[in-house]
C-alpha cells in the first residue's frame, strides 16, 4: 500500500470515530432533554404592603385599609386566605385559625376592639391556579387537620363541609403576617329624624303629662356592633344614678303611673322605663329624678365594649323645652277641634257639663295646638300611654278630625286590659265629605261604617231618643240646643257592628228613617256618636233630658261613679 492510500485509510477511520462519538452524544442529549417526568408546582409567595424594620408598627385606629398581593413563578394567583385574630403574637401550631377566602387584594378591615387597646394579627396566604374548586368569596376555610371548607363555621369537619385536597399544595405555606396595635375610638350618639316629618329631629312635645317618648341612634368608628349599651339620666348631666339600656334599644318611653304621681308628696318622682309598643310594652325598671309641673331634661350617652362613653345628647334639644304636667283629673278631655268657636265648645264640656257632675274633674289635651302631640314614632306608645293615665277619655272633634292619630291609639286604649273608657263625638258639616275614608272609624269604635251620604235634611230640631227596648238600661233623652237647632251639621247614618248595640236614635221623619246616633260596645267600654254633643243642650226642661244626664248615665255604666 502506497503512502497516499495509507493516508486515506487513516482519514476514513478518523471520520468514522467522530461520527460514532456524535451519535452517542446526540443520543444521550435527547434522552435528558425530553423527559416524561412533570415539573412539581411551585407554591406562590404572599406579600403585605408593610415592611417594618421590626415586628412592631405604630398604634392605629380600628378601621384600616389593608393591602396584599401574591406572586407565582409557574402560574398565577387566583385567591387568598385571610385571617384577622385578636391578641395573637404568632400563628398557633398546628394552625387552628379560621380563614376567609377572598379574591381581592385589599379591604377595609374593622378590627373588633373589646378593650381600650388591643393588638390584631393579620395572616394572608396566596393561593395559585392549581386550586380550582369554586369557592364562594367569604367562605370559611380551615387547614387543620387538613384543608376543608367549614360551611357551618363550627370548626369541626362535619355535616356538609367540603374537603379541599388540592389546597395545601396550592397555597403559600408561610404567608405574610403582621401585628396591628389599635386604640379604641369613643362612640357617638345623635338624634333621629321624626318619622312623621323627616326635616325635623324627633323631640318630646313642649308639654306632656307624665309620659314622653325618646329616640336616638348610636355610632362607633370601630363598628356600630361595638356599642354595648346606652345610659340615660334625668336632670343630671353627671349621670350620678344612670339607667342602662341594651344597645338594641334606641327608642324608650318614660311613664309615671297614676298611683305614683297621685301619692307623691313632692314634685320629684321616679319614672318607669319602657320599650316596645302598646299593648306589648316591656318595663325594664325605673329612673329617678323626674320633676312634675316643671321643665325637665333627659341626657343620653352611648357606651362601647371597651367602656368608652360618648358625649351626651340632650332632650329637648337646644332652644326647646319639655314641661311635665302632673295629671289631676279623672277624665281626660281630648280636644280635636280647631274652629273659631273652640272657646265656647270647650266651655260647654267643662263648665256646662262636667262641673255639674259630682266627683268628675278633667284634664285637657289639645291636639290642635300641637304642643302635646308626640313625634311620629312616639304616637304609639307615648300618646296611648298618656290616655291610659285616665279612667275615661272624652274625645270631641271638629269637621276635620285627626283620624290617623285617633286610629293609632284609641282602639288599643279602650280594648286592652289596662285601658279605660272612651266617649267619642264626631262632627261633620260638609254633605260632600267622605265620612269614614279608609274605614278609620271602624278602627276606633265598634261600628261597621258610616253611611256615605248624609240624612236629607238641612236642620235638625227636637231630640235624639234613647233605645227603650231594655228599660232598665235606658239612657236619658237629649235635645238639640234651641238657638242652634242642629244648623251647620251633617249626620251620616251609623251602622254598629255585631259587638255593639244602639243607645240613641234620631226619630224617623218623612225625610229619613229611624237612624242610629250613638252606640255602645257590649263590654261597656266605648260609646261612639255620629253627632257633635256640643250641639245638644246641657240640660232641658223636657223630663230628665240633657247632655249632663247622659254623661252621668255613661259614667255610671263605666263604673266611674
Phi, psi and omega per residue, in radians:
X1 nan 2.236 -3.127
X2 -1.351 2.988 -3.067
X3 -1.069 -0.692 -3.101
X4 -1.127 -0.753 -3.126
X5 -1.147 -0.725 3.133
X6 -1.044 -0.653 3.141
X7 -1.152 -0.697 3.141
X8 -1.149 -0.692 3.125
X9 -1.087 -0.741 3.138
X10 -1.074 -0.742 -3.137
X11 -1.110 -0.681 3.137
X12 -1.131 -0.723 3.141
X13 -1.136 -0.702 3.123
X14 -1.131 -0.658 -3.138
X15 -1.147 -0.709 3.111
X16 -1.109 -0.696 3.111
X17 -1.099 -0.766 3.136
X18 -1.091 -0.741 -3.136
X19 -1.105 -0.727 -3.140
X20 -1.107 -0.772 3.137
X21 -1.096 -0.713 -3.133
X22 -1.101 -0.724 3.133
X23 -1.086 -0.758 -3.139
X24 -1.084 -0.782 -3.125
X25 -1.108 -0.788 -3.136
X26 -1.119 -0.697 3.134
X27 -1.076 -0.830 3.141
X28 -1.148 -0.691 -3.136
X29 -1.122 -0.722 -3.124
X30 -1.151 -0.642 -3.134
X31 -1.111 -0.657 -3.110
X32 -1.379 -0.559 -3.061
X33 -1.347 -0.594 -3.047
X34 -1.945 0.914 3.090
X35 -1.206 2.604 3.088
X36 -1.673 0.284 3.076
X37 -1.620 2.133 -3.099
X38 -1.280 2.674 3.027
X39 -1.226 2.507 3.013
X40 -1.275 2.538 3.115
X41 -1.140 2.404 3.039
X42 -1.621 2.133 -3.112
X43 -1.221 2.591 -3.077
X44 -1.301 2.972 3.042
X45 -2.050 2.625 -3.070
X46 -2.100 2.525 -3.099
X47 -2.379 2.455 2.911
X48 -1.764 2.754 -3.073
X49 -1.321 -0.137 -3.129
X50 -1.656 2.412 3.044
X51 -2.300 1.189 -3.101
X52 -1.196 2.652 -3.136
X53 -1.163 -0.445 3.012
X54 -2.398 -2.885 -3.046
X55 -1.426 -0.054 -3.056
X56 -1.818 2.554 3.004
X57 -2.293 2.941 -3.081
X58 -1.198 2.715 3.072
X59 -1.021 2.465 3.113
X60 -2.289 3.102 3.098
X61 -1.461 2.991 -2.975
X62 -1.450 -0.093 3.069
X63 -2.131 1.982 -3.065
X64 -2.343 2.543 3.077
X65 -1.523 1.982 -3.124
X66 -1.796 2.558 -3.138
X67 -2.263 2.553 3.097
X68 -2.692 2.879 3.032
X69 -2.754 2.951 3.114
X70 -2.336 2.737 3.091
X71 -2.293 2.451 -3.130
X72 -2.362 2.120 -3.040
X73 -1.245 -0.459 -3.060
X74 -2.163 0.491 3.118
X75 -3.134 -2.491 3.104
X76 -2.546 2.806 -3.135
X77 -1.594 2.265 3.136
X78 -2.091 0.187 3.084
X79 3.081 3.065 -3.109
X80 -2.490 2.633 2.948
X81 -1.803 2.157 -3.047
X82 -2.139 2.282 3.081
X83 -2.351 2.364 3.085
X84 -2.170 2.033 -2.986
X85 -2.276 2.295 3.115
X86 -1.372 2.597 2.910
X87 1.126 0.424 3.068
X88 -1.862 2.445 3.054
X89 -1.629 -0.767 3.103
X90 -2.346 2.854 3.071
X91 -1.247 2.322 -3.124
X92 -1.169 2.743 3.079
X93 -2.188 2.083 0.013
X94 -1.203 2.798 -3.062
X95 -1.286 1.921 -3.138
X96 -1.867 0.214 -3.096
X97 -1.229 2.709 3.000
X98 -1.702 2.179 -3.130
X99 -1.899 2.618 2.998
X100 -1.815 2.313 3.077
X101 -1.451 2.135 -3.132
X102 -2.293 2.707 3.063
X103 -1.916 -0.174 3.126
X104 -1.380 2.915 3.105
X105 -2.022 0.248 3.038
X106 -2.794 2.811 3.119
X107 -2.887 2.586 2.994
X108 -1.494 1.908 -3.057
X109 -1.684 2.250 3.046
X110 -1.781 1.822 3.098
X111 -1.263 2.088 -3.042
X112 -1.394 1.424 -3.111
X113 -1.107 2.462 3.045
X114 -2.140 0.130 3.096
X115 -2.697 3.068 -3.032
X116 -1.106 -0.659 3.100
X117 -2.332 2.417 -3.111
X118 -2.745 2.555 3.137
X119 -1.929 2.414 -3.118
X120 -2.111 2.387 3.080
X121 -1.691 2.178 3.058
X122 -1.834 2.226 -3.107
X123 -2.251 2.131 -3.099
X124 -2.201 2.341 3.100
X125 -2.199 2.132 3.057
X126 -1.271 2.579 3.116
X127 -2.199 2.196 -3.061
X128 -1.570 -3.085 -2.990
X129 -1.348 -0.010 3.032
X130 -1.336 -0.226 3.017
X131 -1.682 2.017 -2.994
X132 -2.073 0.082 -3.125
X133 -1.138 2.313 -3.061
X134 -1.346 1.374 3.140
X135 -1.375 2.327 2.998
X136 -1.178 2.518 3.092
X137 -1.033 2.404 3.137
X138 1.601 -0.038 3.139
X139 -1.067 2.499 3.094
X140 -1.481 2.142 -3.123
X141 -2.056 2.402 3.039
X142 -2.181 2.575 -3.064
X143 -2.053 0.150 3.072
X144 -2.270 2.324 0.061
X145 -1.378 -0.167 3.043
X146 -2.669 2.946 -3.096
X147 -1.316 2.264 3.096
X148 -2.717 2.748 3.078
X149 -1.559 1.943 -3.086
X150 -1.513 1.448 -3.000
X151 -1.142 -0.613 -3.129
X152 -1.638 -0.013 3.022
X153 1.166 0.368 -3.081
X154 -1.667 0.029 3.092
X155 1.351 0.177 3.140
X156 -2.250 2.397 3.097
X157 -1.335 1.797 -3.109
X158 -2.765 -3.141 3.044
X159 0.979 -2.180 -3.092
X160 -1.681 0.230 3.109
X161 -1.020 2.630 -3.045
X162 -2.080 2.184 3.082
X163 -1.337 2.381 -3.080
X164 -2.001 1.496 -2.964
X165 -1.185 -0.507 -3.056
X166 -1.648 -0.039 -3.040
X167 -1.207 -0.712 -3.047
X168 -1.018 -0.701 -3.116
X169 -1.410 -0.237 -3.099
X170 -1.680 -0.178 -3.060
X171 -1.850 2.705 3.031
X172 -1.166 2.035 -3.074
X173 -1.228 -0.390 -3.097
X174 -1.658 -0.739 -3.128
X175 1.254 3.139 3.071
X176 -2.034 2.304 -3.014
X177 -2.295 2.553 3.058
X178 -2.748 2.435 3.074
X179 -1.632 2.399 -3.107
X180 -2.136 1.830 3.042
X181 -1.321 2.321 -3.072
X182 -2.253 2.698 3.130
X183 -2.057 2.350 -3.140
X184 -1.147 2.451 3.039
X185 -1.787 2.255 -3.133
X186 -1.034 2.616 3.122
X187 -1.316 3.078 3.096
X188 -2.337 2.913 3.123
X189 -2.554 2.588 -3.082
X190 -2.623 2.900 3.052
X191 -1.289 2.811 3.014
X192 -1.996 2.791 -3.142
X193 -1.372 2.606 3.104
X194 -1.167 2.217 -3.119
X195 -1.128 -0.349 3.110
X196 -1.623 -0.197 -3.129
X197 -2.711 1.661 -3.014
X198 -1.339 0.189 3.009
X199 -1.744 -0.038 -3.090
X200 -2.266 2.587 3.039
X201 -1.308 2.583 3.083
X202 -1.263 2.097 -3.108
X203 -2.322 2.741 3.032
X204 -1.180 2.676 3.053
X205 -1.023 2.782 -3.140
X206 -1.170 -0.350 3.113
X207 -2.541 2.308 3.097
X208 -2.419 2.879 2.820
X209 -1.393 -2.774 -2.993
X210 -1.449 0.730 3.063
X211 -2.488 2.334 3.085
X212 -2.721 2.579 3.132
X213 -1.924 2.654 -3.097
X214 -2.486 2.480 3.087
X215 -2.396 2.625 3.115
X216 -2.695 3.112 3.054
X217 -2.447 2.405 3.121
X218 -1.826 2.575 3.100
X219 -2.342 2.681 3.047
X220 -2.599 2.221 3.113
X221 -1.044 -0.517 3.132
X222 -1.341 -0.018 -3.074
X223 2.042 2.228 -3.092
X224 -1.057 -0.394 3.120
X225 -1.203 -0.207 3.116
X226 -1.496 -0.049 3.021
X227 -1.268 2.118 -3.058
X228 -1.589 -0.590 -3.060
X229 -2.936 3.041 2.946
X230 -2.145 2.769 3.034
X231 -2.408 2.551 -3.089
X232 -2.169 2.761 3.107
X233 -2.629 2.370 3.129
X234 -1.692 2.100 3.043
X235 0.989 0.525 -3.125
X236 -2.590 1.712 -3.104
X237 -1.231 -0.249 3.132
X238 -1.522 -0.091 3.140
X239 0.945 0.860 -3.128
X240 -1.126 -0.617 3.113
X241 -2.337 1.253 -3.049
X242 -1.294 2.768 3.023
X243 -2.021 2.243 -3.050
X244 -1.653 2.406 -3.090
X245 -2.189 2.393 3.139
X246 -1.034 2.667 -3.101
X247 -1.140 -0.363 3.139
X248 -1.347 -0.183 -3.091
X249 -1.852 2.055 3.134
X250 -2.153 0.121 3.057
X251 -2.378 2.221 3.138
X252 -2.314 2.850 3.000
X253 -2.193 2.271 3.018
X254 -1.750 2.273 -3.079
X255 -2.513 2.349 3.056
X256 -1.846 2.030 3.132
X257 -1.067 2.679 3.104
X258 -1.069 -0.588 3.125
X259 -1.067 -0.560 3.123
X260 -1.369 -0.866 -3.087
X261 -1.193 -0.640 3.134
X262 -1.153 -0.587 -3.092
X263 -1.554 -0.120 -3.056
X264 -1.141 2.371 3.100
X265 -1.701 -0.056 3.059
X266 -2.481 3.129 -3.134
X267 -1.379 -0.199 -3.057
X268 -1.592 2.180 -3.127
X269 -2.450 2.867 2.992
X270 -1.553 2.625 3.123
X271 -2.078 2.437 3.026
X272 -1.212 2.475 3.060
X273 -1.818 2.044 -3.047
X274 -2.139 2.598 2.901
X275 -2.480 2.844 -2.974
X276 1.822 -2.954 3.098
X277 -2.182 2.672 3.139
X278 -1.264 2.397 0.206
X279 -1.632 0.197 -3.085
X280 -1.832 1.023 3.115
X281 -1.508 2.422 3.096
X282 -1.868 2.159 3.070
X283 -1.600 2.083 -3.106
X284 -1.657 -0.308 -3.103
X285 2.674 -2.779 -3.138
X286 -2.273 2.623 3.045
X287 -2.093 2.426 -3.074
X288 -1.583 2.820 2.940
X289 1.833 0.210 3.106
X290 -1.417 2.344 3.113
X291 -1.865 2.137 3.064
X292 -1.478 2.636 -3.093
X293 0.944 0.776 -3.129
X294 -2.811 2.888 3.023
X295 -1.320 2.557 -3.131
X296 -2.323 2.787 3.114
X297 -2.391 2.332 3.044
X298 -1.930 2.259 3.079
X299 -1.853 2.420 -3.130
X300 -2.336 2.362 3.075
X301 -2.257 2.668 2.948
X302 -1.792 2.593 -3.114
X303 -2.243 2.264 -3.135
X304 -1.661 3.110 -3.045
X305 -1.159 -0.339 3.095
X306 -1.544 -0.003 3.129
X307 1.558 0.013 3.117
X308 -1.304 2.538 -3.079
X309 -2.054 2.550 3.094
X310 -1.399 2.960 2.893
X311 -1.174 2.706 -3.107
X312 -1.392 2.551 2.810
X313 -1.807 2.723 -2.992
X314 -2.136 2.292 2.992
X315 -1.959 2.221 -0.007
X316 -1.334 2.863 3.127
X317 -1.206 2.960 -3.057
X318 -0.966 2.351 3.115
X319 1.583 -0.102 3.126
X320 -1.970 2.989 3.080
X321 -2.416 2.728 3.073
X322 -2.278 1.767 -3.112
X323 -1.754 2.251 -3.099
X324 -1.855 2.087 3.107
X325 -1.629 2.408 3.035
X326 -1.355 2.188 3.084
X327 -1.243 2.406 -3.096
X328 -2.240 -0.499 -3.107
X329 -1.410 2.868 3.017
X330 -1.752 -0.066 3.056
X331 -2.180 2.344 3.031
X332 -1.815 2.127 3.081
X333 -1.687 1.986 3.135
X334 -1.686 2.041 -3.060
X335 -1.687 1.732 3.070
X336 -1.793 1.053 -2.934
X337 -2.523 2.245 -3.078
X338 -2.291 0.409 -3.126
X339 -1.401 2.918 3.127
X340 -1.190 -0.330 3.135
X341 -1.684 0.363 -3.110
X342 -0.958 -0.729 -3.099
X343 -1.014 -0.779 -3.114
X344 -1.268 -0.605 3.126
X345 -1.177 -0.781 -3.141
X346 -1.160 -0.656 3.096
X347 -1.117 -0.608 3.109
X348 -1.014 -0.855 -3.111
X349 -1.179 -0.809 -3.029
X350 -1.322 -0.944 -2.990
X351 -1.486 -0.734 -3.045
X352 -1.470 -0.367 -3.066
X353 -2.011 -1.181 -2.939
X354 -1.169 -0.589 3.129
X355 -1.203 -0.232 3.123
X356 -1.635 0.043 -3.125
X357 -1.980 2.082 -3.111
X358 -1.081 2.399 3.053
X359 1.444 0.029 -3.115
X360 -1.859 2.159 3.018
X361 -2.228 2.633 -3.029
X362 -2.222 2.587 2.846
X363 -1.967 2.785 -3.065
X364 -2.158 2.359 3.016
X365 -2.144 1.952 -3.054
X366 -1.695 1.936 3.134
X367 -1.289 -0.454 -3.008
X368 -1.214 -0.637 -3.066
X369 -1.435 -0.199 3.052
X370 1.325 -0.091 -3.062
X371 -1.189 -0.478 -3.049
X372 -1.974 0.223 -3.101
X373 -1.541 2.132 3.108
X374 -1.150 2.738 3.054
X375 -1.135 2.861 -2.975
X376 -0.849 -0.834 -3.080
X377 -1.302 -0.115 -3.107
X378 -1.936 0.039 3.082
X379 -0.979 -0.840 2.939
X380 -2.006 1.980 0.409
X381 -1.890 -0.090 -2.946
X382 -1.079 -0.811 -3.134
X383 -1.220 -0.714 3.088
X384 -1.034 -0.771 -3.136
X385 -1.167 -0.562 3.066
X386 -1.108 -0.809 3.111
X387 -1.021 -0.624 -3.075
X388 -1.297 -0.037 2.979
X389 -1.262 -0.191 -3.001
X390 -2.138 2.590 3.107
X391 -1.243 -0.464 -3.084
X392 -2.622 2.465 3.054
X393 -2.036 2.243 3.014
X394 -1.890 1.976 -3.014
X395 -2.017 1.999 3.101
X396 -2.112 2.630 -2.980
X397 -2.212 2.892 2.926
X398 -1.704 -3.030 -3.112
X399 -1.192 -0.087 3.096
X400 -2.154 1.261 -3.035
X401 -1.222 2.680 3.098
X402 -1.524 1.324 -3.005
X403 -1.248 -0.598 3.130
X404 -1.078 -0.757 3.108
X405 -1.139 -0.773 -3.099
X406 -1.095 -0.759 -3.076
X407 -1.219 -0.362 3.116
X408 -1.346 -0.333 -3.013
X409 -2.219 -0.516 -2.888
X410 -1.292 -0.726 -3.131
X411 -1.091 -0.760 3.105
X412 -1.121 -0.615 -3.133
X413 -1.052 -0.898 -3.011
X414 -1.575 -0.286 -3.073
X415 -1.708 -0.321 -3.097
X416 -1.406 2.804 -3.043
X417 -1.125 -0.487 -3.141
X418 -1.760 0.240 -3.110
X419 -1.500 -3.008 -3.114
X420 -2.245 -2.669 -3.081
X421 -1.915 2.626 -3.059
X422 -2.296 2.370 2.934
X423 -2.156 2.040 -3.051
X424 -2.036 2.247 -3.120
X425 -2.099 1.923 -3.132
X426 -1.510 2.769 -3.082
X427 -2.527 2.168 3.056
X428 -2.272 2.446 3.132
X429 -2.140 -0.214 -3.068
X430 -1.871 2.011 -3.134
X431 -1.142 -0.278 3.127
X432 -1.688 0.110 -3.135
X433 -1.201 2.704 2.966
X434 -1.659 1.786 -2.900
X435 -1.230 -0.454 -3.061
X436 -2.386 0.942 -3.123
X437 -1.017 2.249 -3.135
X438 1.223 0.255 -3.125
X439 0.937 0.709 -3.137
X440 -1.083 -0.736 -3.116
X441 -1.107 -0.515 3.095
X442 -1.155 -0.411 3.074
X443 -1.532 -0.090 -3.099
X444 -1.864 -0.730 -2.950
X445 -2.369 2.914 -3.089
X446 -1.393 1.115 3.116
X447 -2.248 2.723 3.010
X448 -1.429 -0.699 -3.129
X449 -3.106 2.999 2.858
X450 -1.830 2.546 3.091
X451 -1.073 2.678 -3.080
X452 -1.421 -0.269 3.139
X453 -2.192 2.433 -3.121
X454 -1.293 2.890 3.052
X455 -1.095 2.518 -2.981
X456 -1.469 1.123 3.065
X457 -2.427 2.737 3.106
X458 -1.830 -0.264 -3.117
X459 -2.625 2.382 3.111
X460 -1.823 2.384 3.087
X461 -2.319 2.948 3.054
X462 1.422 -2.374 -2.914
X463 -2.233 2.880 2.830
X464 -1.876 2.348 -2.995
X465 -1.779 2.436 3.071
X466 -1.310 2.748 3.021
X467 -1.270 2.076 -3.067
X468 -1.776 0.210 -3.096
X469 -1.193 -0.447 3.058
X470 -2.105 1.707 -2.987
X471 -1.130 -0.512 -3.113
X472 -1.263 -0.286 -3.061
X473 -2.066 0.388 -3.015
X474 -1.328 2.450 3.098
X475 -1.587 2.779 3.141
X476 -1.296 2.710 3.050
X477 -1.151 2.532 3.009
X478 -2.199 2.433 -3.134
X479 -2.096 2.591 3.077
X480 -1.157 2.601 3.055
X481 -1.059 2.316 -3.072
X482 -1.126 -0.605 -3.086
X483 -1.399 -0.249 3.115
X484 -1.846 -0.800 3.086
X485 0.927 0.615 3.042
X486 1.309 0.160 -3.127
X487 -1.133 2.516 3.053
X488 1.386 0.266 3.078
X489 -2.198 2.674 3.030
X490 -2.071 2.398 3.111
X491 -2.010 2.060 3.109
X492 -1.662 2.434 -3.134
X493 -0.950 2.457 -3.071
X494 -1.963 2.284 -3.117
X495 -2.126 1.845 3.131
X496 -1.201 2.736 3.063
X497 -1.561 -3.074 -3.026
X498 -1.218 -0.266 -3.112
X499 -1.737 0.316 -3.120
X500 -2.533 2.906 3.062
X501 -2.494 2.752 -3.091
X502 -1.309 2.364 3.030
X503 -1.985 -0.295 3.084
X504 -2.394 2.499 3.076
X505 -2.183 2.622 2.822
X506 -1.516 2.168 -3.094
X507 -1.025 2.559 3.126
X508 -1.141 2.515 3.073
X509 -2.327 -3.095 3.074
X510 -1.215 -0.286 -3.107
X511 -1.635 -0.469 -3.096
X512 -2.709 2.713 -3.133
X513 -1.420 3.109 3.050
X514 -0.976 2.182 -2.993
X515 -2.266 2.358 3.096
X516 -1.130 2.362 3.094
X517 -2.070 -0.329 3.140
X518 -2.709 2.432 3.141
X519 -2.291 2.756 3.055
X520 -2.288 2.492 3.111
X521 -1.326 2.806 -3.027
X522 -1.198 -0.317 3.083
X523 -1.569 -0.005 3.132
X524 1.012 0.870 3.091
X525 -1.936 -0.463 -3.055
X526 -2.480 2.420 3.027
X527 -2.103 2.295 -3.106
X528 -2.146 2.285 3.087
X529 -2.011 2.474 2.982
X530 -1.744 0.347 3.054
X531 -2.261 2.614 3.081
X532 -1.379 2.053 -3.098
X533 -1.103 -0.433 -3.124
X534 -1.213 -0.215 3.047
X535 -1.515 -0.045 3.113
X536 -1.671 2.758 3.135
X537 -1.306 2.397 3.113
X538 -1.111 -0.804 3.081
X539 -2.381 2.901 -3.106
X540 -2.678 2.745 3.081
X541 -1.471 -0.069 -3.132
X542 -1.485 1.689 3.105
X543 1.034 -2.256 -3.075
X544 -1.930 0.599 -2.968
X545 -1.501 2.932 3.060
X546 2.202 2.744 -3.114
X547 -1.144 -0.596 3.102
X548 -0.998 -0.830 -3.113
X549 -1.197 -0.557 3.057
X550 -1.070 -0.858 -3.109
X551 -1.116 -0.648 3.077
X552 -1.022 -0.797 3.138
X553 -1.119 -0.791 -3.116
X554 -1.106 -0.782 3.135
X555 -1.111 -0.599 3.081
X556 -1.161 -0.758 3.092
X557 -1.059 -0.624 -3.127
X558 -1.374 -0.120 -3.118
X559 1.362 0.376 -3.112
X560 -1.627 -0.143 3.123
X561 -2.316 nan nan
